[in-house]
Amino acid sequence: MKTKKLPQAIAALKKYKEQNNLSFHELEKQTGVASATLNGWCTGRIVPLHSSLEKIKLFLDRQYSSEFTKQFSSNVDYIDSRLIARWIGRHHKYLLADIRNHIEHLELLDKEFRGGKGIVTPHQKADITSPYSTELYFVKASYIHPQNKTKYPYYLVTQLGCDLIRNRLKGVRGTQFAVLYINEFHRLRNEAEEIPAPQEAPKTEQESLFDHEPQAPQTQEERDLEYLKRRLLDGMIKSNTVLELGKNIVKTLELITVLDK
């Protein structure tokens, strides 16, 4: 008997269920969809409505976004690409084109990395998660325009993603964008810290390049200093030539000059 081809969203949901060893009842609690309906979708006996597929896509987007956030950092924030477009004075569609270009390059580098051909920096191990994973930089999303009710794409951009965008900007505008997004990420994290966290078992802190520091930086100045340290160290590690090293140091000095004003 020929197996029915499942809709892409349902095939992804089935894979998610299997990867997490979930029963249909457990999946029901997460999705809000009856277990019998989920069973029918995953076996091909029931054809889901378009609205149901959209609901499942949204569920999976949230789940996988949450998973990579937990995997790579306990404190990942995002900036809407529409806001970034206003900051840098570009039409959003052109910024989307730039982001898609970055994603295309990242996917190529990620493929090479997973094939054992990618460059591994001295402090990395061969079995670590690829530094070229697109989710570390950009997360695709969409919104409904309130006037024409049409769906349009945008991206949630991490601080690493902002760094990639910043590298294509020059002069004062590049420095201005850097200052805006650095301060925005600080604001987001400060707001998160102001919300009392529920009591829970202590978690193992993420390994730091500055393990000698007794605690995370608390003041704005300390946070800026921490960021600049990491940026400078990362630039030194990734530099393959003396010229590249010099450029990375100059970029860091530009940020120091702006932040010190």
C-alpha positions in Angstrom: 0.0 0.0 0.0 1.4 3.4 -1.0 2.1 5.7 1.9 0.4 9.1 1.7 2.8 12.1 1.6 2.2 14.2 4.7 2.0 18.0 4.5 5.4 19.5 5.4 4.2 20.9 8.7 2.7 17.6 9.8 5.8 15.7 8.8 7.9 18.1 10.9 5.5 17.6 13.8 5.8 13.9 13.5 9.6 14.2 13.6 9.4 16.4 16.6 7.2 13.9 18.4 9.6 11.0 17.6 12.7 13.0 18.5 11.2 13.9 21.9 9.7 10.4 22.5 6.2 11.9 23.1 2.9 10.1 23.1 0.0 11.7 21.3 -1.5 12.6 24.7 1.7 14.4 25.7 1.7 16.2 22.3 -1.9 17.2 22.8 -0.9 19.0 26.0 1.7 21.0 24.1 -0.3 21.8 21.0 -3.8 22.0 22.3 -5.0 19.7 19.5 -6.9 16.5 20.4 -4.7 13.3 20.4 -7.0 11.5 18.1 -6.7 14.3 15.5 -2.9 14.4 15.9 -2.9 10.6 15.3 -5.0 11.0 12.2 -2.8 13.8 10.8 0.5 11.9 11.4 -0.9 8.7 9.8 -2.4 10.5 6.9 -6.0 9.4 7.7 -7.1 13.0 8.3 -6.2 16.0 6.1 -5.6 19.1 8.2 -7.2 22.4 7.4 -4.9 25.3 6.2 -5.6 27.1 9.5 -4.5 23.9 11.4 -1.2 23.8 9.4 -0.5 27.4 10.3 -1.1 26.7 13.9 1.3 23.7 13.8 4.0 25.8 12.0 3.7 28.5 14.7 4.0 25.8 17.4 7.1 24.3 15.9 8.7 27.7 15.3 8.3 28.5 19.0 9.6 25.1 20.1 12.7 25.0 18.0 13.4 28.7 18.7 13.2 27.9 22.4 15.4 24.8 22.0 18.3 26.6 20.3 18.0 29.4 22.8 18.4 26.9 25.7 21.3 25.2 23.9 23.4 28.2 23.0 22.6 30.7 25.6 20.4 31.2 28.6 19.9 34.9 27.7 19.3 35.3 24.0 17.4 38.4 22.9 16.2 39.5 19.5 15.7 42.7 17.6 13.0 43.0 14.9 14.5 43.5 11.4 11.9 46.2 10.7 13.4 48.2 13.6 16.9 47.6 12.3 15.8 48.9 8.8 14.7 52.2 10.4 17.9 52.5 12.4 20.1 52.1 9.3 17.9 54.1 7.0 17.2 51.3 4.5 14.0 50.0 3.0 13.0 46.7 4.9 12.9 44.7 1.6 16.6 45.5 0.9 17.6 44.6 4.4 15.8 41.3 4.0 17.8 40.7 0.8 21.0 41.3 2.8 19.9 38.9 5.6 19.0 36.2 3.0 22.4 36.7 1.5 24.0 36.2 4.9 21.9 33.1 5.5 22.9 31.6 2.1 26.6 32.0 3.0 26.0 30.6 6.5 24.2 27.5 5.1 27.1 26.9 2.7 29.7 27.3 5.5 27.6 25.1 7.8 27.5 22.4 5.2 31.2 22.5 4.9 31.6 22.5 8.6 29.4 19.4 9.1 31.3 17.7 6.3 34.6 18.1 8.2 35.9 20.8 5.8 35.0 23.9 7.9 37.5 26.0 9.8 37.6 25.3 13.6 39.2 28.0 15.7 41.8 27.0 18.3 39.4 27.2 21.3 36.8 25.0 19.6 36.4 21.3 19.5 35.6 19.3 16.4 32.4 18.0 17.9 30.8 21.3 18.9 27.7 22.7 17.4 28.4 24.5 14.1 29.2 28.2 14.6 27.6 28.8 11.2 24.1 27.6 12.2 21.7 30.3 10.9 19.6 30.1 14.0 22.4 31.7 16.0 22.0 34.8 13.9 18.6 35.0 12.3 15.1 33.5 13.0 12.6 33.8 10.2 9.1 35.1 11.2 6.1 36.8 9.6 3.4 39.3 10.4 0.0 40.3 9.1 -0.2 43.9 7.8 -3.1 45.6 9.7 -4.4 47.4 6.6 -4.3 44.9 3.7 -4.2 41.7 5.9 -1.3 40.4 3.9 1.4 38.3 5.4 4.9 39.6 5.1 8.3 38.2 6.2 10.7 39.6 8.7 13.5 38.3 10.9 14.3 38.2 14.6 18.0 39.2 14.8 20.3 38.1 17.6 23.3 40.2 18.6 25.5 38.0 16.5 23.2 38.7 13.6 23.5 42.4 14.2 27.3 42.1 14.2 27.1 40.5 10.7 24.9 43.4 9.5 27.2 46.0 11.1 30.2 44.6 9.2 28.6 45.7 5.9 28.1 49.3 7.2 30.8 51.9 7.1 31.7 55.1 8.8 29.4 57.0 11.1 26.3 55.0 10.2 28.0 51.8 11.1 29.1 53.2 14.4 25.6 54.6 15.1 24.0 51.2 14.4 26.4 49.5 16.7 25.7 51.9 19.5 21.9 51.5 19.0 21.8 47.7 19.0 24.3 47.3 21.9 22.2 49.6 24.0 19.0 47.9 22.9 20.3 44.5 23.9 21.4 45.9 27.3 18.0 47.3 27.8 16.3 44.0 27.0 18.5 42.1 29.4 18.1 44.7 32.1 14.3 44.5 31.8 14.5 40.7 32.1 16.7 40.9 35.2 14.1 43.2 36.9 11.4 40.5 36.7 11.7 38.2 39.8 12.6 34.7 38.8 10.7 31.8 40.3 12.6 29.6 42.8 14.3 26.7 41.1 17.3 24.5 41.4 20.6 26.2 40.5 21.7 25.8 36.9 25.2 25.2 35.7 26.4 28.5 34.3 27.5 28.7 30.7 31.3 28.3 30.3 32.9 31.7 30.1 36.2 32.9 28.6 36.5 35.0 31.7 36.0 32.4 34.4 38.0 34.4 36.9 35.2 37.0 37.2 33.2 36.3 40.4 29.8 37.4 38.9 28.2 38.8 35.7 28.7 42.5 35.2 26.1 44.6 36.9 26.5 48.2 35.7 26.1 49.6 32.1 29.9 50.4 32.0 30.7 46.8 33.2 28.4 45.3 30.5 30.0 47.5 27.8 33.5 46.4 29.0 32.5 42.7 29.0 31.1 43.0 25.4 34.3 44.8 24.2 36.5 42.2 25.8 34.7 39.4 24.1 34.5 41.2 20.8 38.3 41.9 20.9 39.2 38.4 21.9 36.9 36.9 19.3 38.4 39.1 16.6 41.9 38.1 17.6 41.1 34.4 17.4 39.4 34.7 14.1 42.0 36.8 12.4 44.1 34.9 9.9 46.5 37.7 9.0 48.1 40.7 10.6 45.9 43.0 8.5 42.7 41.3 9.7 43.9 41.6 13.3 44.5 45.3 12.8 41.0 45.9 11.3 39.3 44.0 14.2 41.3 46.1 16.8 40.4 49.3 14.9 36.6 48.4 15.0 36.8 47.7 18.7 38.6 51.1 19.3 35.8 52.9 17.4 33.2 51.4 19.7 35.3 52.3 22.8 35.5 55.9 21.6 31.7 56.1 21.1 30.8 54.3 24.4 33.2 56.5 26.3 31.4 59.7 25.3 
